[in-house]
Amino acid sequence: MTQKTVTTFVKGLITEAGELTFPADASVDEDNCDLRRDGSRRRRKGIDRETSATLSGFTVSDTDIVSTGNWSNVGGQSGLEFLVVQVGSTLHFYNKATAPYSAALDAATVDLSAYQAVGVAAVSSVKCQYSSIRGALVVASEGMNTIYIERDNATGVLTENTLTFRTRDFETSTGGINWQITYHYYHSGGSRPIK
């Protein structure tokens, strides 16, 4: 009878050890495993289509950047939530109130290439980040000028607007007291007079 060498992987995932000093019972790379803090691991379950799934009308290639986010209280309507999916430079929207989500693709899309920032990577090559504010969806990434999207729930029309950032001036003028600066200083939490 021959003995079989078994690796227990109790040392966990180690990525910085050299080939000569690599500890026994450790791994360099793992696929489809969830590593736990206590050193244990579990096999990651596969992905399956949702029941009664519907194929989308758009395609996703291997090279497309894909990101997802949530849009809460769409158009100011409490409880209405959309799943936002970025595929390249296009945003698609799914109504999360209807199951399965794949069948609830909204007809409206947003082309982000119109908001491409100057001198940076193409918007189609950078993942977007999302936030819901007062029923509007704010979309930001390093490849585009930040926008917010509003939806008219009666018509389903989306309106996109560029978001303009403003900075507050905390420095005062050197030539005498300006009553407007003094007013803004006191109302922003200042406690001493400006000289």
ABEGO torsion letter per residue (X at the ends): XBBBBBBAGAAEBBAABBAAABBBGBBABBBGBBBBAAGBBBBBBBBBBBBGBBBBABBBBAABBBBBBBBBGBGGBBGBBBBBBBBEABBBBBBAABOBAAAABBABBBBAAAABBBGBBBAAABBBBBBBBGGBBBBBBAABBBBBBBBBAAAGBBBBBBBBBBBBBABBBABEBBAAAAAAAAAAGBABBBX
